[in-house]
Amino acid sequence: MSEHPPGGSPEWLREISEVMGRAGRALSEALEMAEPAARRAAAELARMRQTLAAQGAMGSAYRGDLDELRAALEALTAEQLQEISAAAALLASMADDVLRETTS
């Protein structure tokens, strides 16, 4: 025999349904709020990877390890190579300026 009248549902079942509905809405809202943070974190990680790749290439160049330097540079995108090239030119120019000032 059933514990509730025909055609009706027990109160606890309605309460569970309401709680599940609220939990689903709360989870959906939490995911919506987390999405921008996840995008920012992904962008920061990409920037960190780019910085580490540039530092690795600079270390290879500083040590004079041309094979390792070439391999590091070949792993980069054209945009990254342009940025590294510009940064290297700036570094060389600034180093030359400081060297001239300190030896004068």
All heavy atoms as an XYZ file, in Angstrom:
765
protein
N       0.820     -1.177      0.000
C       0.000      0.000      0.000
C       0.870      1.250      0.000
O       1.934      1.280      0.595
C      -0.890      0.023      1.232
C      -1.948     -1.009      1.247
S      -3.372     -0.146      1.857
C      -4.537     -1.396      1.671
N       0.352      2.277     -0.618
C       1.057      3.535     -0.731
C       0.937      4.333      0.562
O      -0.084      4.306      1.226
C       0.466      4.330     -1.900
O       1.046      5.601     -1.943
N       2.003      5.116      0.867
C       1.987      5.939      2.065
C       1.340      7.298      1.814
O       1.184      8.080      2.736
C       3.413      6.147      2.567
C       4.048      4.875      3.055
C       5.451      5.119      3.580
O       5.819      6.279      3.822
O       6.169      4.139      3.749
N       1.029      7.614      0.575
C       0.404      8.902      0.291
C      -0.817      8.664     -0.598
O      -0.942      7.639     -1.243
C       1.412      9.850     -0.380
C       2.020      9.302     -1.635
N       3.106      8.471     -1.632
C       1.662      9.471     -2.932
C       3.410      8.149     -2.881
N       2.551      8.745     -3.677
N      -1.704      9.639     -0.605
C      -2.948      9.453     -1.362
C      -2.688      9.348     -2.854
O      -1.723      9.894     -3.364
C      -3.765     10.707     -1.035
C      -2.851     11.663     -0.373
C      -1.636     10.912      0.048
N      -3.543      8.608     -3.576
C      -3.378      8.490     -5.030
C      -3.386      9.868     -5.690
O      -4.169     10.735     -5.338
C      -4.590      7.670     -5.469
C      -5.133      7.046     -4.232
C      -4.705      7.906     -3.088
N      -2.454     10.061     -6.640
C      -2.385     11.333     -7.382
C      -1.585     12.392     -6.660
O      -1.276     13.426     -7.210
N      -1.245     12.196     -5.422
C      -0.472     13.180     -4.664
C       0.952     12.704     -4.499
O       1.262     11.550     -4.708
N       1.824     13.610     -4.114
C       3.200     13.197     -3.859
C       3.540     13.577     -2.430
O       3.021     14.555     -1.905
C       4.159     13.849     -4.846
O       4.172     15.238     -4.685
N       4.387     12.827     -1.817
C       4.738     13.136     -0.439
C       5.457     14.475     -0.344
O       6.132     14.911     -1.279
C       5.641     11.982     -0.033
C       6.100     11.348     -1.288
C       5.089     11.667     -2.330
N       5.338     15.114      0.774
C       5.950     16.426      1.008
C       7.466     16.372      0.860
O       8.059     17.275      0.288
C       5.563     16.921      2.410
C       6.023     18.314      2.720
C       5.416     19.379      1.819
O       4.285     19.202      1.319
O       6.094     20.394      1.599
N       8.081     15.321      1.355
C       9.544     15.229      1.285
C      10.040     15.191     -0.151
O      11.110     15.703     -0.472
C      10.075     14.033      2.083
C       9.611     12.686      1.578
C       8.527     11.993      1.986
C      10.236     11.902      0.561
N       8.409     10.815      1.303
C       9.449     10.726      0.417
C      11.347     12.053     -0.237
C       9.775      9.727     -0.500
C      11.670     11.055     -1.136
C      10.886      9.902     -1.267
N       9.239     14.617     -1.053
C       9.635     14.558     -2.454
C       9.599     15.955     -3.077
O      10.501     16.328     -3.832
C       8.716     13.605     -3.213
C       9.097     13.251     -4.634
C      10.513     12.704     -4.687
C       8.123     12.253     -5.214
N       8.577     16.732     -2.713
C       8.502     18.120     -3.202
C       9.670     18.935     -2.666
O      10.284     19.725     -3.379
C       7.179     18.754     -2.783
C       6.098     18.654     -3.830
C       4.934     19.590     -3.526
N       4.353     19.393     -2.194
C       3.452     18.458     -1.882
N       3.036     17.634     -2.815
N       2.979     18.353     -0.672
N       9.998     18.740     -1.396
C      11.100     19.487     -0.799
C      12.430     19.143     -1.463
O      13.240     20.028     -1.739
C      11.170     19.207      0.705
C      10.032     19.846      1.473
C      10.071     19.487      2.962
O      11.105     18.974      3.429
O       9.059     19.742      3.629
N      12.642     17.867     -1.712
C      13.878     17.455     -2.399
C      13.941     18.075     -3.780
O      14.985     18.571     -4.213
C      13.982     15.912     -2.472
C      14.267     15.345     -1.098
C      15.046     15.487     -3.476
C      14.300     13.836     -1.034
N      12.828     18.088     -4.466
C      12.782     18.673     -5.803
C      13.117     20.166     -5.761
O      13.877     20.668     -6.593
C      11.403     18.448     -6.408
O      11.333     19.050     -7.676
N      12.588     20.869     -4.781
C      12.867     22.302     -4.646
C      14.333     22.543     -4.309
O      14.977     23.436     -4.875
C      11.968     22.912     -3.569
C      10.513     23.016     -3.975
C       9.623     23.481     -2.825
O      10.159     23.959     -1.809
O       8.393     23.357     -2.965
N      14.863     21.747     -3.385
C      16.271     21.893     -3.013
C      17.169     21.614     -4.215
O      18.132     22.343     -4.467
C      16.621     20.959     -1.826
C      18.129     20.877     -1.620
C      15.936     21.433     -0.558
N      16.866     20.586     -4.979
C      17.660     20.263     -6.169
C      17.585     21.390     -7.198
O      18.588     21.719     -7.835
C      17.189     18.938     -6.785
C      17.431     17.725     -5.897
S      19.170     17.457     -5.571
C      19.687     16.828     -7.138
N      16.424     21.972     -7.344
C      16.277     23.100     -8.269
C      17.123     24.286     -7.839
O      17.812     24.911     -8.658
N      17.085     24.614     -6.531
C      17.901     25.727     -6.023
C      19.392     25.417     -6.175
O      20.178     26.292     -6.545
C      17.554     26.012     -4.562
C      16.208     26.717     -4.386
C      16.030     27.274     -2.988
N      16.153     26.267     -1.932
C      15.131     25.571     -1.415
N      13.905     25.777     -1.858
N      15.346     24.691     -0.460
N      19.768     24.183     -5.900
C      21.173     23.799     -6.034
C      21.635     23.911     -7.487
O      22.736     24.385     -7.762
C      21.383     22.372     -5.516
N      20.794     23.506     -8.397
C      21.132     23.613     -9.818
C      21.307     25.053    -10.247
O      22.245     25.383    -10.969
N      20.408     25.929     -9.789
C      20.527     27.352    -10.122
C      21.784     27.957     -9.510
O      22.493     28.730    -10.156
C      19.284     28.111     -9.679
C      18.060     27.820    -10.554
C      16.879     28.734    -10.223
N      16.357     28.518     -8.880
C      15.501     27.551     -8.527
N      15.074     26.704     -9.438
N      15.066     27.431     -7.291
N      22.088     27.586     -8.269
C      23.283     28.107     -7.607
C      24.550     27.642     -8.326
O      25.484     28.424     -8.522
C      23.315     27.669     -6.137
N      24.577     26.399     -8.739
C      25.731     25.876     -9.467
C      25.895     26.584    -10.801
O      27.006     26.953    -11.200
C      25.576     24.366     -9.676
C      26.716     23.659    -10.394
C      28.031     23.874     -9.665
C      26.410     22.188    -10.527
N      24.796     26.817    -11.482
C      24.842     27.518    -12.760
C      25.385     28.935    -12.580
O      26.233     29.395    -13.349
C      23.442     27.551    -13.374
O      23.451     28.268    -14.572
N      24.924     29.636    -11.543
C      25.409     30.992    -11.271
C      26.896     30.982    -10.919
O      27.657     31.848    -11.370
C      24.610     31.617    -10.136
C      23.186     31.956    -10.516
C      22.350     32.400     -9.312
O      22.914     32.603     -8.219
O      21.131     32.538     -9.485
N      27.326     29.993    -10.142
C      28.739     29.900     -9.765
C      29.613     29.676    -10.992
O      30.688     30.275    -11.125
C      28.936     28.781     -8.747
N      29.160     28.832    -11.891
C      29.927     28.579    -13.118
C      30.007     29.821    -13.989
O      31.049     30.101    -14.586
C      29.323     27.407    -13.891
C      29.511     26.034    -13.251
C      28.711     24.981    -14.019
C      30.973     25.662    -13.183
N      28.921     30.575    -14.061
C      28.931     31.812    -14.840
C      29.925     32.813    -14.255
O      30.604     33.520    -14.988
C      27.537     32.419    -14.897
C      26.588     31.693    -15.820
C      25.185     32.277    -15.801
O      25.024     33.444    -15.404
O      24.253     31.566    -16.194
N      30.012     32.873    -12.921
C      30.943     33.804    -12.287
C      32.382     33.324    -12.440
O      33.312     34.126    -12.534
C      30.603     33.979    -10.807
C      29.323     34.738    -10.574
S      28.974     35.161     -8.855
C      29.159     33.620     -8.007
N      32.602     32.022    -12.481
C      33.951     31.473    -12.571
C      34.526     31.581    -13.982
O      35.747     31.621    -14.147
C      33.944     30.012    -12.121
N      33.679     31.646    -14.985
C      34.157     31.643    -16.371
C      35.107     32.801    -16.679
O      36.185     32.569    -17.240
C      32.967     31.653    -17.327
C      33.374     31.468    -18.765
C      32.176     31.411    -19.692
O      31.037     31.280    -19.221
O      32.402     31.502    -20.895
N      34.782     34.057    -16.315
C      35.733     35.138    -16.599
C      37.070     34.948    -15.877
O      38.124     35.221    -16.437
C      35.017     36.398    -16.097
C      33.569     36.039    -16.068
C      33.531     34.579    -15.776
N      37.016     34.432    -14.648
C      38.255     34.194    -13.906
C      39.085     33.124    -14.607
O      40.317     33.231    -14.682
C      37.942     33.789    -12.472
N      38.440     32.103    -15.110
C      39.155     31.044    -15.826
C      39.789     31.589    -17.101
O      40.918     31.229    -17.445
C      38.210     29.890    -16.146
N      39.080     32.477    -17.804
C      39.651     33.088    -19.017
C      40.875     33.932    -18.664
O      41.884     33.900    -19.366
C      38.602     33.930    -19.735
C      37.682     33.130    -20.623
C      36.947     34.020    -21.615
N      36.140     35.031    -20.970
C      34.888     34.890    -20.566
N      34.280     33.740    -20.760
N      34.231     35.870    -19.998
N      40.770     34.718    -17.568
C      41.916     35.538    -17.154
C      43.096     34.656    -16.768
O      44.242     34.956    -17.107
C      41.530     36.455    -15.988
C      40.645     37.630    -16.397
C      40.513     38.661    -15.287
N      40.023     38.107    -14.036
C      38.742     37.956    -13.712
N      37.814     38.327    -14.558
N      38.388     37.461    -12.539
N      42.829     33.578    -16.056
C      43.903     32.663    -15.651
C      44.566     32.040    -16.872
O      45.794     31.918    -16.927
C      43.349     31.572    -14.722
N      43.784     31.657    -17.867
C      44.341     31.075    -19.088
C      45.217     32.090    -19.818
O      46.298     31.747    -20.319
C      43.222     30.569    -19.997
N      44.776     33.344    -19.863
C      45.567     34.393    -20.514
C      46.878     34.617    -19.763
O      47.937     34.786    -20.380
C      44.768     35.692    -20.599
N      46.816     34.616    -18.435
C      48.032     34.790    -17.638
C      48.991     33.624    -17.840
O      50.199     33.822    -17.931
C      47.687     34.942    -16.152
C      47.089     36.285    -15.804
C      48.018     37.444    -16.136
O      49.238     37.355    -15.874
O      47.527     38.450    -16.669
N      48.462     32.406    -17.907
C      49.315     31.248    -18.148
C      49.982     31.326    -19.514
O      51.166     30.996    -19.659
C      48.508     29.958    -18.026
C      48.147     29.546    -16.602
C      47.206     28.351    -16.618
C      49.401     29.233    -15.805
N      49.245     31.776    -20.511
C      49.817     31.930    -21.852
C      50.936     32.968    -21.828
O      51.993     32.770    -22.440
C      48.733     32.323    -22.851
N      50.712     34.060    -21.115
C      51.736     35.104    -21.003
C      52.968     34.568    -20.269
O      54.102     34.867    -20.647
C      51.161     36.315    -20.266
C      51.995     37.559    -20.417
C      51.279     38.794    -19.922
N      49.944     38.842    -20.498
C      48.844     39.187    -19.828
N      48.912     39.547    -18.585
N      47.661     39.192    -20.417
N      52.747     33.768    -19.235
C      53.869     33.181    -18.500
C      54.663     32.228    -19.389
O      55.901     32.236    -19.361
C      53.359     32.436    -17.262
C      52.946     33.341    -16.132
S      52.201     32.461    -14.732
C      53.414     31.230    -14.374
N      53.944     31.421    -20.192
C      54.642     30.502    -21.107
C      55.498     31.285    -22.092
O      56.630     30.905    -22.383
C      53.630     29.634    -21.861
C      53.162     28.438    -21.092
C      52.419     27.455    -21.980
N      51.268     28.038    -22.635
C      50.045     28.078    -22.108
N      49.814     27.572    -20.932
N      49.049     28.615    -22.763
N      54.956     32.381    -22.596
C      55.691     33.203    -23.552
C      56.929     33.804    -22.888
O      58.022     33.799    -23.469
C      54.784     34.309    -24.093
C      55.456     35.175    -25.136
C      54.509     36.212    -25.688
O      53.335     36.246    -25.358
N      55.025     37.073    -26.521
N      56.771     34.297    -21.668
C      57.899     34.879    -20.948
C      58.972     33.831    -20.677
O      60.164     34.088    -20.872
C      57.416     35.508    -19.628
O      56.475     36.531    -19.929
C      58.572     36.096    -18.833
N      58.552     32.648    -20.254
C      59.522     31.581    -19.986
C      60.236     31.141    -21.259
O      61.447     30.863    -21.232
C      58.827     30.394    -19.316
C      58.380     30.633    -17.875
C      57.553     29.449    -17.379
C      59.573     30.877    -16.974
N      59.523     31.100    -22.373
C      60.151     30.734    -23.646
C      61.197     31.781    -24.033
O      62.303     31.435    -24.474
C      59.100     30.593    -24.745
N      60.859     33.051    -23.853
C      61.810     34.123    -24.171
C      63.015     34.053    -23.246
O      64.162     34.219    -23.693
C      61.122     35.487    -24.059
N      62.781     33.798    -21.962
C      63.901     33.687    -21.027
C      64.788     32.492    -21.357
O      66.016     32.571    -21.239
C      63.376     33.568    -19.593
C      62.810     34.870    -19.067
C      62.202     34.712    -17.683
O      61.837     33.621    -17.268
N      62.084     35.818    -16.974
N      64.170     31.396    -21.778
C      64.953     30.229    -22.180
C      65.826     30.529    -23.375
O      67.009     30.142    -23.420
N      65.267     31.232    -24.347
C      66.044     31.605    -25.526
C      67.177     32.550    -25.135
O      68.316     32.400    -25.613
C      65.136     32.254    -26.573
N      66.884     33.496    -24.249
C      67.917     34.443    -23.808
C      69.036     33.705    -23.066
O      70.223     33.991    -23.279
C      67.305     35.502    -22.892
C      68.325     36.479    -22.340
S      69.206     37.395    -23.614
C      68.063     38.721    -23.861
N      68.676     32.733    -22.247
C      69.696     31.951    -21.541
C      70.586     31.197    -22.506
O      71.805     31.148    -22.334
N      69.973     30.617    -23.527
C      70.755     29.895    -24.543
C      71.692     30.848    -25.274
O      72.855     30.509    -25.537
C      69.824     29.216    -25.544
O      69.018     28.265    -24.901
N      71.187     32.034    -25.610
C      72.021     33.018    -26.301
C      73.159     33.477    -25.398
O      74.307     33.599    -25.850
C      71.168     34.214    -26.731
N      72.866     33.719    -24.144
C      73.878     34.180    -23.187
C      74.992     33.148    -23.023
O      76.160     33.500    -22.927
C      73.207     34.472    -21.844
C      74.097     35.156    -20.851
C      74.389     36.516    -20.956
C      74.652     34.442    -19.803
C      75.213     37.142    -20.039
C      75.478     35.057    -18.873
C      75.752     36.415    -18.996
O      76.565     37.033    -18.093
N      74.604     31.854    -23.017
C      75.594     30.779    -22.892
C      76.288     30.480    -24.221
O      77.246     29.716    -24.265
C      74.924     29.499    -22.381
C      74.489     29.563    -20.942
C      74.005     28.214    -20.440
N      73.009     27.580    -21.292
C      71.714     27.824    -21.260
N      71.229     28.731    -20.421
N      70.874     27.188    -22.058
N      75.761     31.027    -25.301
C      76.339     30.760    -26.616
C      75.965     29.401    -27.173
O      76.619     28.901    -28.080
N      74.903     28.817    -26.660
C      74.448     27.501    -27.117
C      73.525     27.719    -28.319
O      72.308     27.824    -28.191
C      73.716     26.780    -25.990
C      73.381     25.341    -26.340
O      73.331     25.006    -27.543
O      73.161     24.557    -25.394
N      74.113     27.790    -29.493
C      73.367     28.150    -30.690
C      72.348     27.089    -31.101
O      71.271     27.430    -31.599
C      74.325     28.455    -31.841
C      75.314     29.608    -31.576
C      76.174     29.858    -32.804
C      74.577     30.867    -31.149
N      72.671     25.829    -30.899
C      71.722     24.766    -31.251
C      70.463     24.863    -30.379
O      69.336     24.780    -30.868
C      72.359     23.378    -31.096
C      73.453     23.124    -32.122
O      73.399     23.730    -33.222
O      74.354     22.327    -31.832
N      70.676     25.039    -29.069
C      69.546     25.165    -28.147
C      68.763     26.449    -28.437
O      67.533     26.456    -28.389
C      70.061     25.174    -26.706
C      68.961     25.092    -25.672
C      69.527     25.012    -24.266
O      70.144     23.980    -23.934
O      69.361     25.994    -23.524
N      69.479     27.528    -28.752
C      68.830     28.797    -29.075
C      67.938     28.642    -30.302
O      66.783     29.062    -30.298
C      69.875     29.888    -29.313
C      69.343     31.237    -29.794
C      68.353     31.825    -28.804
C      70.502     32.197    -30.045
N      68.463     28.023    -31.351
C      67.669     27.835    -32.568
C      66.432     27.001    -32.272
O      65.336     27.331    -32.707
C      68.490     27.191    -33.678
C      67.664     26.920    -34.940
C      68.515     26.565    -36.106
N      69.233     27.695    -36.651
C      68.681     28.632    -37.423
N      67.402     28.599    -37.702
N      69.399     29.611    -37.913
N      66.592     25.934    -31.520
C      65.446     25.072    -31.186
C      64.402     25.850    -30.387
O      63.196     25.718    -30.638
C      65.918     23.847    -30.396
N      64.856     26.672    -29.451
C      63.923     27.466    -28.647
C      63.172     28.466    -29.525
O      61.957     28.639    -29.385
C      64.672     28.194    -27.531
N      63.879     29.089    -30.432
C      63.241     30.092    -31.302
C      62.293     29.438    -32.308
O      61.237     29.993    -32.611
C      64.304     30.921    -32.028
C      65.145     31.834    -31.130
C      66.250     32.495    -31.944
C      64.284     32.865    -30.417
N      62.656     28.278    -32.806
C      61.797     27.593    -33.776
C      60.475     27.139    -33.161
O      59.495     26.934    -33.880
C      62.535     26.405    -34.391
C      63.610     26.831    -35.376
C      64.455     25.686    -35.896
O      64.387     24.577    -35.315
O      65.195     25.910    -36.860
N      60.427     27.024    -31.842
C      59.202     26.599    -31.161
C      58.224     27.755    -30.963
O      57.081     27.538    -30.554
C      59.543     25.984    -29.802
N      58.640     28.976    -31.278
C      57.802     30.156    -31.047
C      56.998     30.525    -32.285
O      57.349     30.160    -33.409
C      58.683     31.333    -30.619
C      59.519     31.110    -29.354
C      60.414     32.303    -29.098
C      58.629     30.832    -28.160
N      55.943     31.288    -32.065
C      55.131     31.796    -33.181
C      55.837     32.987    -33.820
O      56.753     33.576    -33.227
C      53.743     32.247    -32.686
O      53.904     33.389    -31.826
C      53.013     31.136    -31.951
N      55.384     33.372    -34.994
C      55.966     34.530    -35.682
C      55.810     35.794    -34.836
O      56.739     36.613    -34.746
C      55.307     34.720    -37.050
N      54.671     35.948    -34.194
C      54.435     37.125    -33.342
C      55.412     37.142    -32.168
O      55.992     38.181    -31.840
C      52.999     37.124    -32.823
C      52.670     38.325    -31.952
C      51.246     38.289    -31.454
O      50.333     37.977    -32.246
O      51.052     38.586    -30.252
N      55.627     35.991    -31.562
C      56.573     35.904    -30.451
C      57.989     36.218    -30.919
O      58.741     36.904    -30.222
C      56.525     34.518    -29.811
C      55.240     34.248    -29.046
C      55.125     32.792    -28.632
O      55.475     31.890    -29.398
N      54.632     32.562    -27.426
N      58.341     35.723    -32.097
C      59.676     36.001    -32.635
C      59.865     37.493    -32.888
O      60.939     38.039    -32.613
C      59.907     35.205    -33.925
C      60.099     33.701    -33.732
C      60.082     32.995    -35.081
C      61.378     33.407    -32.962
N      58.830     38.153    -33.385
C      58.919     39.600    -33.610
C      59.117     40.337    -32.292
O      59.933     41.262    -32.201
C      57.665     40.111    -34.315
C      57.561     39.690    -35.752
C      56.208     40.025    -36.366
O      55.241     40.271    -35.650
N      56.150     40.044    -37.681
N      58.387     39.923    -31.266
C      58.502     40.574    -29.966
C      59.889     40.338    -29.360
O      60.496     41.257    -28.803
C      57.413     40.066    -29.021
C      56.025     40.543    -29.409
C      54.917     39.911    -28.585
O      55.204     39.046    -27.726
O      53.752     40.291    -28.791
N      60.400     39.130    -29.484
C      61.733     38.831    -28.957
C      62.797     39.603    -29.724
O      63.748     40.126    -29.144
C      62.005     37.314    -28.988
C      61.191     36.631    -27.889
C      63.494     37.013    -28.831
C      61.297     35.131    -27.877
N      62.630     39.696    -31.026
C      63.586     40.435    -31.841
C      63.618     41.907    -31.428
O      64.697     42.500    -31.270
C      63.219     40.301    -33.321
O      64.130     41.022    -34.111
N      62.452     42.491    -31.237
C      62.379     43.900    -30.815
C      62.985     44.077    -29.427
O      63.736     45.032    -29.174
C      60.938     44.385    -30.834
N      62.681     43.155    -28.521
C      63.231     43.245    -27.167
C      64.750     43.074    -27.192
O      65.471     43.760    -26.458
C      62.586     42.194    -26.268
N      65.237     42.169    -28.030
C      66.683     41.946    -28.123
C      67.388     43.178    -28.672
O      68.470     43.554    -28.197
C      66.971     40.722    -28.998
N      66.780     43.829    -29.652
C      67.369     45.055    -30.208
C      67.414     46.155    -29.145
O      68.419     46.866    -29.012
C      66.574     45.518    -31.427
N      66.346     46.276    -28.377
C      66.307     47.268    -27.302
C      67.363     46.947    -26.247
O      68.087     47.834    -25.784
C      64.914     47.311    -26.673
C      64.743     48.252    -25.484
C      65.018     49.696    -25.877
C      63.337     48.106    -24.918
N      67.469     45.680    -25.872
C      68.458     45.258    -24.882
C      69.873     45.574    -25.365
O      70.690     46.123    -24.614
C      68.314     43.758    -24.604
C      69.334     43.150    -23.652
C      69.186     43.720    -22.252
C      69.178     41.640    -23.640
N      70.159     45.248    -26.619
C      71.495     45.502    -27.170
C      71.801     46.997    -27.183
O      72.898     47.418    -26.796
C      71.598     44.917    -28.577
N      70.830     47.791    -27.594
C      71.023     49.240    -27.652
C      71.261     49.821    -26.255
O      72.180     50.625    -26.052
C      69.798     49.889    -28.293
O      69.906     51.294    -28.256
N      70.449     49.398    -25.294
C      70.586     49.911    -23.938
C      71.903     49.450    -23.315
O      72.581     50.224    -22.640
C      69.404     49.442    -23.087
C      69.391     50.022    -21.692
S      69.114     51.807    -21.639
C      67.411     51.892    -22.139
N      72.275     48.195    -23.562
C      73.551     47.696    -23.032
C      74.713     48.486    -23.614
O      75.662     48.831    -22.893
C      73.693     46.204    -23.338
N      74.665     48.802    -24.909
C      75.714     49.604    -25.533
C      75.778     50.996    -24.913
O      76.868     51.523    -24.652
C      75.488     49.713    -27.049
C      75.758     48.401    -27.774
O      76.405     47.505    -27.189
O      75.291     48.276    -28.927
N      74.624     51.618    -24.672
C      74.580     52.945    -24.046
C      75.211     52.923    -22.653
O      76.040     53.773    -22.309
C      73.137     53.456    -23.939
C      72.541     53.865    -25.265
O      73.284     53.950    -26.274
O      71.310     54.071    -25.299
N      74.817     51.947    -21.851
C      75.351     51.850    -20.487
C      76.848     51.558    -20.518
O      77.616     52.131    -19.740
C      74.579     50.788    -19.671
C      75.247     50.498    -18.344
C      73.131     51.217    -19.468
N      77.264     50.701    -21.438
C      78.684     50.393    -21.563
C      79.479     51.642    -21.916
O      80.554     51.915    -21.333
C      78.889     49.302    -22.612
C      80.303     48.793    -22.804
C      80.862     48.204    -21.502
C      80.332     47.764    -23.925
N      78.972     52.437    -22.864
C      79.657     53.688    -23.241
C      79.741     54.630    -22.052
O      80.779     55.259    -21.820
C      78.926     54.368    -24.387
C      79.387     53.974    -25.762
C      78.846     54.896    -26.842
N      77.401     54.985    -26.869
C      76.601     54.085    -27.454
N      77.124     53.026    -28.049
N      75.300     54.237    -27.450
N      78.655     54.730    -21.280
C      78.641     55.640    -20.128
C      79.608     55.192    -19.042
O      80.230     56.027    -18.388
C      77.216     55.712    -19.540
C      76.233     56.421    -20.434
C      74.797     56.271    -19.962
O      74.563     55.679    -18.881
O      73.892     56.746    -20.671
N      79.723     53.897    -18.834
C      80.592     53.418    -17.767
C      82.057     53.380    -18.153
O      82.924     53.357    -17.276
C      80.161     51.997    -17.303
O      80.218     51.111    -18.409
C      78.770     52.020    -16.708
N      82.370     53.393    -19.426
C      83.765     53.352    -19.863
C      84.273     54.736    -20.272
O      85.427     54.856    -20.660
C      83.947     52.367    -21.039
O      83.111     52.740    -22.115
C      83.659     50.954    -20.565
N      83.425     55.742    -20.201
C      83.853     57.106    -20.583
C      84.510     57.820    -19.433
O      84.280     57.686    -18.313
C      82.684     57.959    -21.034
O      81.926     57.350    -22.026
